[in-house]
Amino acid sequence: MPYDWMVNRWRILNKIRHLGMASLFFSAMLGYGQEPSEPVSNSPDLRDFFDTDSIPAEERPTPQNLALPDSLDQVIVPATADEKQELSSWVRWLVLRNLPPNFEDNRKWGKKKDVFDGIDFRLEGWKVETKRKKKTVNHGTWSRYFIEFIEPAEKLQVNIRHIEFPPKGSIRVVTQVVAPVKLFGRVSQWQRDFQWISVSANAESTIELNVVCDIQVLVNPLKIPPDVEFRPVVTDATVSVKEFSVQRISQIQGPLAELLGKGIREVLDKRLEDYREKLVLKMNTEIAKQQGKLKLSFHDWLQTSIKKKVE
């Protein structure tokens, strides 16, 4: 390639570069002090197509509205119920009273980042001042999840798994509680205000709660007929996931799909662990409020027991 041709080509490109910079400079001079005009765009409005900070109602859990009796003596027990069924009714009421509210985690939804957005030119006398502009854009991996109990008043199941009579006049009751839950998760990937992808998944799970309760039976012989008092204390409670299945997921594969499925399960496990740690204290606190309802006369207790055995 001839040397003269290369030199001439470099000179032309250099003139074009200086002409472009001069155009930018004079455009800034002419526009200084004027209100910026709204850009005109013929492209369609896609704001409803992309994820936003606001979350649609159909992707949020519904509030729990459990119509429960205020006290233990108001719990309806069938007249034909045996001792296990009666205990199940009481435990079911106790669990529903201490059921955690439906949960959602939106802490990582709506992440922002400040990015470079050009240069401002200002004329100070005969001096041109420049300043870097920034704008706040959507950026990063957005994620949100929720957990919702599925109709707990109707679908929560209680089973008395074991009753034993250890020494010192107490009764140990091991109870199994099974509750279905549904889960939802959405992950959205943003890069400087451009949404690359948004995926969601629905899952269902069955959680199992096992409660160990020691009940002391105390008889007050100073009263005629004597009173029988029950003093239950929850000594242990464990929560575990028995079933977990993803019902629907967007048609994608790869890291983002794995992140979504893993995130839903991690949120469930973490929430259940928090619930387990507080459950024993919460249930014993509720029992303490009802202690006055756990007394009955020996005559009434004996009469009720005989009646149930006859029936």
C-alpha positions in Angstrom: 0.0 0.0 0.0 1.6 3.3 -1.1 2.8 5.5 1.8 1.2 8.8 0.3 -2.2 7.1 0.1 -2.0 6.1 3.8 -1.1 9.7 4.8 -3.9 11.2 2.9 -6.4 8.7 4.3 -5.2 9.6 7.9 -5.6 13.3 7.2 -9.2 12.9 5.9 -10.2 10.8 9.0 -8.6 13.3 11.3 -10.6 16.2 9.7 -13.8 14.2 10.0 -13.0 13.6 13.7 -12.4 17.3 14.4 -15.5 18.3 12.4 -17.6 15.9 14.6 -16.2 17.4 17.8 -16.8 20.9 16.6 -20.4 20.0 15.7 -20.9 18.6 19.2 -19.4 21.7 20.8 -21.6 24.2 18.8 -24.7 22.1 19.5 -24.0 22.4 23.2 -23.5 26.2 22.8 -26.7 26.6 20.9 -28.7 24.5 23.4 -27.3 26.1 26.5 -29.9 27.8 28.7 -32.9 26.1 26.8 -35.3 23.6 28.3 -34.6 20.2 26.9 -37.3 19.0 24.5 -39.0 15.6 24.9 -37.5 13.1 22.5 -39.9 11.9 19.8 -40.1 8.2 19.4 -42.2 6.1 17.1 -41.4 2.9 18.9 -44.3 1.2 20.9 -44.6 1.7 24.6 -43.2 -1.5 26.2 -43.4 -0.5 29.9 -46.2 -3.0 30.5 -44.1 -5.7 28.8 -41.1 -5.5 31.1 -40.9 -6.1 34.9 -41.3 -3.0 37.1 -40.9 -2.2 40.7 -44.6 -2.6 41.3 -45.8 -6.2 41.8 -49.1 -7.4 40.3 -51.7 -8.7 42.7 -51.8 -12.1 41.1 -48.1 -12.6 42.0 -48.5 -11.8 45.7 -49.8 -14.1 48.5 -53.4 -13.5 49.8 -53.8 -12.6 53.5 -54.9 -15.3 55.9 -58.4 -14.8 57.2 -58.9 -17.6 59.7 -62.1 -17.5 61.7 -60.9 -19.2 64.9 -62.4 -19.5 68.4 -60.7 -17.1 70.9 -60.4 -19.7 73.6 -59.9 -23.5 74.0 -63.4 -24.0 75.6 -65.0 -22.6 72.4 -63.4 -25.3 70.2 -66.2 -27.5 68.8 -65.5 -31.2 69.4 -68.0 -33.8 68.0 -70.0 -35.5 70.7 -68.9 -38.9 69.4 -65.2 -38.0 69.5 -62.9 -40.3 71.4 -59.9 -39.0 73.4 -57.6 -38.9 70.3 -60.1 -37.0 68.2 -60.7 -34.6 71.1 -56.9 -34.0 71.5 -56.6 -33.6 67.7 -59.3 -30.8 67.8 -57.4 -29.0 70.5 -54.0 -29.3 68.8 -55.4 -28.3 65.4 -56.8 -25.1 67.0 -53.5 -24.4 68.7 -51.5 -24.9 65.5 -53.9 -22.6 63.5 -53.6 -20.0 66.2 -49.8 -20.0 65.8 -49.6 -20.5 62.1 -47.2 -18.0 60.5 -48.6 -15.5 58.1 -48.2 -16.0 54.4 -44.7 -14.9 53.5 -43.1 -12.9 50.7 -39.5 -11.8 50.1 -39.1 -8.8 47.8 -35.8 -7.5 49.1 -33.9 -8.3 45.9 -36.5 -6.9 43.6 -36.0 -3.5 41.9 -32.1 -3.3 42.0 -30.7 -0.1 40.6 -27.3 1.2 39.5 -25.9 4.7 38.6 -24.3 4.6 35.1 -22.6 7.2 32.8 -25.0 9.1 30.7 -23.0 11.5 28.6 -21.4 14.9 29.3 -23.0 18.3 30.1 -21.4 21.4 28.4 -21.7 24.8 30.0 -20.3 28.1 28.9 -18.7 30.2 31.8 -17.7 33.4 30.0 -15.4 32.2 27.3 -14.6 29.0 29.1 -16.4 25.7 28.4 -17.1 23.6 31.5 -17.9 19.9 31.3 -19.6 17.6 33.7 -20.2 13.9 33.6 -23.9 12.9 33.7 -25.3 9.9 35.5 -28.6 8.2 35.4 -30.2 5.5 37.6 -31.1 2.3 35.6 -32.5 -1.1 36.4 -29.5 -3.5 36.8 -28.6 -6.9 38.2 -30.5 -10.0 39.1 -34.0 -9.3 40.5 -35.7 -12.0 42.5 -38.8 -12.4 44.6 -40.7 -15.2 46.2 -43.8 -16.0 48.3 -45.1 -18.9 50.4 -48.8 -19.3 51.0 -50.7 -21.9 53.1 -53.4 -23.6 50.9 -56.8 -23.2 52.7 -55.4 -24.1 56.2 -58.8 -24.0 57.9 -60.0 -26.9 55.7 -56.8 -28.7 54.6 -54.6 -28.7 57.7 -54.6 -32.3 59.0 -53.8 -33.4 62.6 -53.0 -37.0 63.6 -52.2 -38.2 67.1 -49.4 -40.6 66.3 -48.5 -41.8 69.8 -49.8 -41.6 73.4 -47.7 -42.9 76.3 -47.9 -42.8 80.0 -44.5 -42.1 81.5 -44.1 -42.1 85.3 -45.1 -39.3 87.7 -48.7 -39.1 86.5 -48.1 -37.5 83.1 -49.2 -38.2 79.5 -46.9 -37.8 76.5 -48.7 -37.0 73.2 -46.9 -37.0 69.9 -48.8 -35.2 67.2 -48.3 -35.0 63.4 -49.6 -31.9 61.6 -49.6 -31.9 57.8 -50.2 -28.7 55.8 -50.0 -28.0 52.0 -48.4 -24.8 50.8 -47.9 -23.2 47.4 -44.9 -21.2 46.3 -44.1 -18.7 43.6 -40.8 -17.2 42.4 -39.7 -14.8 39.7 -36.2 -14.0 38.5 -35.5 -11.1 36.1 -32.1 -10.3 34.7 -31.4 -6.6 33.9 -28.3 -5.0 32.2 -28.3 -1.2 32.3 -32.1 -0.8 31.9 -32.4 -3.6 29.4 -34.2 -6.7 30.5 -32.6 -9.8 29.1 -35.0 -12.3 30.5 -37.7 -12.8 33.1 -38.9 -16.2 34.3 -41.3 -17.4 36.9 -42.2 -20.7 38.5 -45.0 -22.1 40.6 -44.4 -25.0 43.1 -46.3 -26.9 45.7 -45.1 -28.5 48.9 -46.3 -30.5 51.9 -44.8 -29.6 55.2 -45.0 -31.8 58.3 -44.9 -30.6 61.8 -44.3 -33.0 64.7 -45.1 -31.7 68.2 -44.3 -33.5 71.4 -46.4 -32.4 74.4 -46.2 -33.6 78.0 -49.4 -33.2 80.0 -49.4 -33.3 83.7 -52.7 -34.5 85.3 -53.2 -33.0 88.8 -56.1 -33.8 91.1 -57.0 -31.3 93.9 -58.4 -33.5 96.7 -59.2 -30.4 98.8 -62.4 -29.8 96.8 -65.4 -32.0 96.8 -65.8 -33.2 94.1 -62.1 -32.8 93.4 -60.9 -30.8 90.3 -58.7 -32.3 87.7 -56.2 -29.9 86.1 -54.3 -30.5 82.9 -50.9 -28.8 82.5 -49.6 -29.3 79.0 -46.1 -28.2 78.0 -44.8 -28.5 74.4 -41.3 -29.9 74.8 -40.2 -30.3 71.1 -41.4 -29.3 67.7 -39.8 -30.2 64.3 -40.7 -29.0 60.9 -39.8 -30.7 57.6 -40.6 -30.7 53.9 -42.2 -34.0 52.9 -43.0 -33.2 49.3 -41.7 -30.5 46.9 -42.6 -30.3 43.2 -42.4 -27.5 40.6 -45.7 -27.3 38.9 -44.8 -24.8 36.1 -41.7 -23.0 35.0 -41.0 -20.8 32.0 -39.5 -22.6 29.0 -35.9 -22.0 29.7 -32.9 -24.0 30.7 -29.5 -23.2 32.2 -28.3 -21.2 35.2 -31.2 -18.9 35.5 -33.7 -21.8 35.7 -31.6 -23.5 38.3 -31.3 -20.3 40.3 -35.1 -20.0 40.3 -35.8 -23.6 41.4 -33.0 -23.5 44.0 -34.1 -20.1 45.3 -37.7 -21.2 45.9 -36.6 -24.2 47.9 -34.1 -22.2 49.9 -36.7 -19.6 50.9 -39.0 -22.4 52.1 -36.3 -24.1 54.1 -35.2 -20.9 55.7 -38.7 -19.8 56.6 -39.5 -23.2 58.2 -36.3 -23.1 60.2 -37.3 -19.7 61.6 -40.7 -21.0 62.4 -39.4 -24.1 64.1 -37.2 -22.1 66.5 -40.1 -19.9 67.7 -42.8 -22.6 67.6 -42.3 -24.2 71.1 -42.3 -20.8 72.8 -45.3 -19.5 70.9 -47.4 -22.7 71.6 -46.5 -22.7 75.3 -47.4 -19.0 75.5 -50.8 -19.8 74.0 -51.3 -22.7 76.4 -50.5 -20.5 79.3 -53.3 -18.1 78.3 -55.7 -21.1 78.2 -54.6 -22.7 81.5 -57.8 -21.7 83.3 -59.8 -23.5 80.6 -58.0 -26.8 81.4 -59.8 -27.5 84.7 -62.9 -29.6 85.2 -64.5 -31.4 88.1 -63.6 -35.1 88.6 -67.4 -35.8 88.5 -67.8 -34.2 85.1 -64.6 -35.8 83.7 -65.6 -39.3 84.9 -69.2 -38.9 83.6 -67.9 -37.7 80.2 -65.5 -40.7 80.0 -68.1 -43.2 80.9 -70.6 -41.7 78.4 -68.1 -42.0 75.6 -67.2 -45.6 76.4 -70.9 -46.5 76.5 -71.5 -44.9 73.1 
